[in-house]
Amino acid sequence: MKIESMALGPVATNTYLVTSPDGKTCVVIDAPKGAAAALLPIIQQRGLKLTHLLITHGHWDHTCDAYHFAQAGASVIAHRDDEVLIEQIEKFRARYQSFLPMLTDDDFRAVKVTQWVDTGDSVDAAGYHFEVRHVPGHCPGSILLYVAEAKIAFTGDAIFEGSVGRTDLPNGNWPQLLKSIREQIYTLPDDTVLLPGHGGSTSVGQEKQTNPYARP
């Protein structure tokens, strides 16, 4: 599976570019500030067709550039529990600008979601089958995107190497996050590589054995 990642924006949020095996189409997973400027020229230079933007959850650092990818023709995929965060992003502008004063009004451009997904749904894109699993706790609409044939899961901010997503943010829920990790992440095969929203990769087996916050 051809995956390229960049850590962008004020809190080093990972964006992932997944290219199809035939080198013709691609999808982007999460859209932090700077992702459009970094990835759209690459997509154009390679002659790729961008088909989807998959949003793991609605926090601003993962959706800032979603508008630009939608304008470039991508279908926007997300969970409906984050509808307000994504489609009415301007409501949260003052909150974010209060602690990140370098942000401008252009960093809060709402985008219309093309398709709402939930556990049991799937998205076929870039030659791969992305299974959707709802993993709330860090954010109400958090989803995991599992590609079984590649043994890879994009986890957003549900879990990290040796850590888990914050639950002290609005609508965070610690018991719910632990339930999501144990029932939706730890039930994946141990050799599944986890690609999170921040930091480096890990695996299901490693986190089950060593994560101090989320024991199986």
Residue, then its C-alpha position, 0 to 999 in steps of 0.5 A: m500500500k503506497i502511503e505518504s505522510m506529512a505532519l503539518g499545522p500548529v500541532a503537527t497533525n498527520t495527513y496521509l496520501v494513499t495512492s492506488p496500485d495502478g497509480k491513477t487515483c488517490v485519497v487523502i486522510d485528514a486535512p490539517k492546515g497546510a495539507a492542501a498546499a503541500l499535497l494538491p501540487i503533488i497530486q497534480q504533478r503525478g496526474l492523479k485523480l483525487t477521489h476522496l477526503l476521509i476525515t477521522h474526526g471533526h477537530w479543527d486540526h484535522t479539518c482545516d483544509a477540507y474545503h480546499f480538497a472538496q473544491a479540488g473534487a474530493s468527496v468528503i467522508a465523515h461521521r455525522d456526530d461531528e456534523v457541527l464541527i465540520e459543516q459549521i467550523e466557523k462557530f469554533r473560530a474564536r475558541y481556536q484563535s484565542f490560543l492560536p492567534m496566528l490563525t486567520d478567518d480563512d482557516f475556518r472555511a466550512v465544507k459540506v460532507t458528501q457521505w456520512v459513515d458509521t460502523g459497518d460501512s465501507v469506502d472503496a477508494a484508490g483501489y482499497h476497501f476502507e472498513v469504517r469503525h466508530v471509535p468515539g471518546h476523544c471526539p464524538g464522531s471519531i472513526l477508524l479506517y481499516v484496510a484488511e488486505a494491507k493490515i493497516a488502520f488509520t486511527g485518528d486521535a483514538i490511540f497513539e504509540g504508548s498513549v491515547g487521545r485526550t478526553d478533557l476537550p469538549n465532548g470528550n469521554w474517557p470510559q467511552l474512549l477505552k470502550s472504543i479502543r478495546e472493542q474496535i481497535y484491540t479486536l483487529p489482528d495484532d499485526t495490524v499497523l496503526l497510523p495515528g493522527h499525531g506521531g509515528s506508527t505502532s501496532v495493535g499487538q504493541e499497544k495491547q502489551t505496552n500502552p499504559y492507558a488502555r489495557p486490553 
